[in-house]
């Protein structure tokens, strides 16, 4: 199997707040180390903006598993477990669409190779 090569930018290209679409899957890429050699990737669904009274500039994401099971933000169904994350719409440096998340992981792979890992 062959995966064709591609040119990588030297910087990450996270999704822009204005590009977020409700119900669309995104990927949070974070690192557990300062050298950015050990990534943690989480699959999330964007569920909306400013979902609580008094919110301003907040975005909400939900874990993909509970979203696919039909759990929704604000539902009062007993026994349904879901993980929701919220943050500022100006702090999305770790949220990517699939292709850009793949770029981030490929850059990580190159760093790991350079570091002898």
Secondary structure as the mmCIF struct_conf table of DSSP 4:
data_model
#
loop_
_struct_conf.conf_type_id
_struct_conf.id
_struct_conf.beg_label_comp_id
_struct_conf.beg_label_asym_id
_struct_conf.beg_label_seq_id
_struct_conf.end_label_comp_id
_struct_conf.end_label_asym_id
_struct_conf.end_label_seq_id
HELX_LH_PP_P HELX_LH_PP_P1 UNK A 7 UNK A 9
BEND BEND1 UNK A 10 UNK A 11
HELX_LH_PP_P HELX_LH_PP_P2 UNK A 14 UNK A 16
HELX_RH_3T_P HELX_RH_3T_P1 UNK A 17 UNK A 19
TURN_TY1_P TURN_TY1_P1 UNK A 22 UNK A 23
STRN STRN1 UNK A 25 UNK A 31
BEND BEND2 UNK A 32 UNK A 33
TURN_TY1_P TURN_TY1_P2 UNK A 34 UNK A 35
BEND BEND3 UNK A 36 UNK A 36
BEND BEND4 UNK A 38 UNK A 38
STRN STRN2 UNK A 39 UNK A 49
BEND BEND5 UNK A 52 UNK A 52
TURN_TY1_P TURN_TY1_P3 UNK A 53 UNK A 54
BEND BEND6 UNK A 57 UNK A 57
STRN STRN3 UNK A 58 UNK A 63
HELX_RH_AL_P HELX_RH_AL_P1 UNK A 64 UNK A 68
TURN_TY1_P TURN_TY1_P4 UNK A 69 UNK A 70
TURN_TY1_P TURN_TY1_P5 UNK A 73 UNK A 74
TURN_TY1_P TURN_TY1_P6 UNK A 78 UNK A 79
STRN STRN4 UNK A 84 UNK A 88
TURN_TY1_P TURN_TY1_P7 UNK A 89 UNK A 90
TURN_TY1_P TURN_TY1_P8 UNK A 93 UNK A 94
STRN STRN5 UNK A 95 UNK A 96
HELX_RH_AL_P HELX_RH_AL_P2 UNK A 98 UNK A 114
TURN_TY1_P TURN_TY1_P9 UNK A 115 UNK A 116
#
